Amino acid sequence: MSRVRNVILVIIGILIIGFVVLQVIPPSSINPRYAAPGNPAVTNMIEWDSPETEALARATCFDCHSNETQYPWYASIAPVSWLVNKDINEGRSEMNFSTDTRFDGQDMAREIQRGQMPLPIYLPLHPEANLTDEQKQQLMDGFIATFGR
Ligand code: HEC
């Protein structure tokens, strides 16, 4: 019995050490896309067609497509942080509401229509981004009204 207990203790020890090591490895040494994105300056102000469109966009898109990301607590714990950081870095490089000056409203609407944006992995922990069909339509119309086709 005590052999089994020792083996379990060793495994738990290895897991704890492994977890601690993960926390101190610089994420960018594994993949540049895992680097912490932070929140750089906002350099572009969008003139939204309505406050409702802005509110919906902020609730569903801004965490990955703006420099006003609200980081949840688990976003600072590796290795979850690496995946969160990757989505933010890639999302911002595709489209950034805080810095870009040209946008394609039609493209945004199409991503929502197809259920590709917001990324499905984002939804379980962000219920406010889980829009009803009516809200999705309102956001798609708002994007096209704000940014054109
Ligand atoms: C959890 C992070 C996340 C959220 C939230 C999110 N996106 Fe994205 N978005 C990404 C990533 C990552 C990419 C690049 C990879 C890809 O296309 O899947 C991307 C790409 C895009 C693109 C470019 C796609 C293309 O191929 O043309 C558009 C447009 C877009 N997102 C719109 C939106 C809109 C609109 C919302 C809100 C309704 C939104 N995204 C919410 C992460 C996100």
Residues whose N, C-alpha, C, O or C-beta is under 5 A from the ligand:
A	BS01	HEC	T60 C61 C64 D87 E90 G91 E94 D107 M108 E111 M117 P118 L119 Y122
